[in-house]
Each structure stands twice: as structure tokens, then as C-alpha cells.
Amino acid sequence: MDDPRLSRTPSPNRRLTEWAYSLWQAAVLRSGMLTLTIIAILLLGFAFAWREHMKGQFGRLKRELKGPAAAVAPPPPLPGGQDPIVLERSTIEGGSVPEFLSATLLPGRGMNIFQIKAYLPSKGEVELLSSPPLEEAGRLMNGKNSDANGAASLSLGAAFEAPWAGRIFGAPSGNNSINTSWNGTAIHLPSDRSNGIAVATGGLLLKAASNSVKTNVMPDGGDAEATYESGSFDEHWPSKLRITSTAQLSGRVLDIKLTALNVGDTAAPVGLGWHPLFRVIGNRGSMVLRLPSQARIERSHANTPTGKLLPVTGTRYDFSDRMGSVLGNAEIDDTFVHLRQAPLDNGPVAELRDPTNNFGLRMTLLSPSIKALHVSAPADGKYVMISPQFNYDDPFGRQWSREEDTGMIVLQPGQSTQWRVRLEIFALTSNSLQ
């Protein structure tokens, strides 16, 4: 008899299962479709993730986890829109004597010597000029409102002045301007008002941006030069000028130079100056001032020069002794003239000494054309300003006699003139006072 297991017919369910399994083997395992299917799923996942990333979903999630992002403050404005120049050096005398360490200059603001740093054995590193932090200076020197003519440069650091130094008075003309004249040529100047009097102050270089800058690193410091193609200063000055400013720093000396070249086709008057605000570091009452002057300019109640010169000998304005005179609590705002040179000096010498910190600053006027020193020492005692300049205040004024040289240099086309001063730092020893 035949075995019944051999003649049994498979059930329909079993045939369906066997058929599905055969199909899976043929279509997937043997054909590689499983691998393709897995790859397809992974690609779809990556595509979805990228789409969500591009939509910012992941970025928003990260920001939510980290909390609100801090606002990024814009960088502070650069004075005049140009990078400052820093001349630097290191102490080389063992910290036993005062030395200059650095000078920061602003080519975007007429080459204002914004800060001078020095080393003092009694205090370490100090700032010698009355200036705010550079970031604040950038906000003050914005060329707008009260700084429209660059006046902020006169309130900090050490500004260069051209094509005149100090103040020019004239007849008010329209809003914030005055009229004056030189040799029959009308001059129209932007001005401010001081005690109700229209006056143009500090020249027209205060807010000028340089056209070119050169720097040079030296073994004991460095130098920098900036050139200003000033032209006629927007038609405010006769003829056209090119102004070049140079500073060279070493351990004991800062040499500074200002050159004016007439590149126009007519004659032009030129007055050059420097406006340094030396910071009071110690006791102002004990500071000593020395000035090489025999006379000062008399001023009216309106602060304008009368044209009369007053002798200083024996008065509270007499700082002509070689040892100088103590400032005390005196308030000074005067222009000293008829400068004289001692036999062994290279030019008239002014000094500011600080016995509290055992150092002094000596300013030698190397250009014979420097005719005046304007000194300002306010009662609040924050700074002492000693400004060497070619010209007197109001050099075109009719109050001056024909015999009085008010300091303006006349440049014919192609001619140049040079203002040069040497600033030295020294210890208050017997040798330094010789």
C-alpha cells in the first residue's frame, strides 16, 4: 500500500506561503533589492534633515537651547576714519630714568599727537597728554555739530595748527563765519563764537584726513609722516598748500616737524603751530614753568588782542628765570612773545617740571619763525598747555603797528616753510638744569 504522506496534497495556505517565500528570494535576496531599499531609505532621511536645516529648524532649536544671543556692538568709530599710528619702544636704561615709551598719532585728524606715554621711575607707565580713551575720542571727533570745524581736536591730545595758529577775529558773516583780509585779499573763514565774539580758532587742518602715510621702525623707536593735500582749504585760504607732518620718537626725545609748501599760483600767508595739553600728574601747585619770554600780549575785556605788548619782568607772568617759577594756583591764558635764546641752547626753551614725580619736559623751539608761545593753565589743574606757534593771535588785525612782526610767513608759489620743535623728557637732577 502506498504511504499516505506521499499522496497528501498541500493546503492552499501553505502553497501561498511557499510562493511568497520563493518570490522574496527571487526578487530581493538574489536581486540585491534589499540593499537598494535600505540606501533609498537613508537618502530620503538625509534629504529630509537637510530640508529642515535649510528651513532653520535646527538653528532655531540651538538658539532656544542656548537662550537669547547677546547683541554684537558695532566697532567704535576711528578718529577721522583712519587707523591711528603708534610709535613704540621699550625701556633700555633699567628703569632708573624717565623715558618715552610710545606716541599715538591720528592721521585722520590732522596728525594730532593723541597720546604720549612715558616711564617714570616713581610711577611706572604714565600718560603725558590730557586725552580720553581712543574709543571715546572717535565719538567726539565726528565732524558734526560742535566739531564741524574740528574743534574737538583742540580739547584733547596735541593738535597741529595750519594755515594759522591760535585765533583770528573778524566781522561776522552769515552763520558761523567771519570775514577778514590780508594784503587786500578777502578771507572768509568758518568760525565759532567765544564770549559772543566771532573768532576762527586753530586753523583748518584740525579735522583733515591724510592723503598718504609713511612709517619706519627704528632700533630705538620709529618715525611717521603724513601728507595733506590741503589745497585752498575749500576756498577759505589764498592759494593752495601741501602740509606734511613728521614725528620721530626715541627714548629721551620726540622730534616733530610741520612743513607747508605753496603748490598754488599765488602768494599765501602761513602760520603753523602745535597745541599740546600736558596732563597734570602730580601736584599742580608745585609744578614749575619756565618761559623764554620778555613780553605778553595785552587782551581786551572781550579777549581780543589790543595790539599792545606788556613786559613780564617782575609780574606774576614772569617765568623767564632759568629755574622757572612755581605755578601755584595761578590761572594763565596768555600769549608770550619776544622769545629769546640762551647762549648754549639750540633755540628758545620752555620747560614744565614736576617735582612730585621727579621729571620734566623741555621744549626747544628749533625754527626761528616761531614767534609766540600761548600758555593755558586752567584753575581746575587738569592740564598745562604750551603752544609754540609762528603767529600772534589775530595776525591780520589793524591793531598791530607796522613795526611789529605778527609771525605770518608769506610763501610765494613753490616756496615752503618749516616749523620744528624738540620735546625732551628728563630727570630733575642738577645736570639736567644746566
Number of C-alpha atoms within 10 A of each C-alpha: 3 6 7 7 7 7 8 8 7 8 8 8 9 10 11 11 11 11 11 12 12 11 12 15 11 13 13 14 12 10 12 11 14 14 11 12 12 11 12 11 11 12 12 12 12 11 12 12 14 14 12 13 13 11 11 12 13 14 13 12 11 11 11 11 9 9 9 8 8 6 6 6 6 6 7 12 18 20 26 22 15 14 13 20 20 19 23 21 20 14 16 11 10 7 13 13 19 25 27 28 23 23 26 19 26 26 29 23 28 28 32 28 27 27 26 25 17 22 23 21 17 14 10 10 15 15 19 22 23 22 19 15 9 17 13 14 20 16 13 21 24 19 19 11 9 13 16 15 23 26 24 20 27 20 16 22 27 25 29 30 27 26 23 29 32 28 18 24 22 21 13 19 15 9 9 15 18 21 20 19 12 13 7 7 11 13 15 19 26 21 27 20 13 12 10 8 16 21 26 27 26 27 26 26 25 27 27 20 22 24 12 12 16 11 16 11 14 14 7 14 21 19 22 21 22 23 21 22 18 23 18 19 18 10 12 14 21 21 20 23 27 17 25 22 24 19 22 21 25 23 22 16 19 21 18 20 20 23 18 24 21 26 21 18 12 13 17 24 19 24 27 30 29 30 26 26 27 24 19 18 19 14 13 24 13 16 22 19 24 21 27 24 26 19 20 21 20 17 16 9 8 10 13 18 22 16 20 14 19 16 17 16 14 9 9 11 21 20 24 22 13 16 15 19 20 17 21 14 14 14 15 17 13 17 25 27 24 15 21 15 15 11 8 7 11 13 21 21 24 24 22 24 24 21 16 13 18 17 21 22 21 18 23 21 25 19 18 14 19 26 22 26 28 24 20 17 22 15 14 9 18 14 20 26 23 23 24 28 31 28 27 27 24 25 25 20 19 10 12 17 11 8 6 11 14 22 23 23 18 15 20 17 17 13 14 18 18 20 23 23 22 19 18 19 25 21 22 18 11 7 8 12 11 8
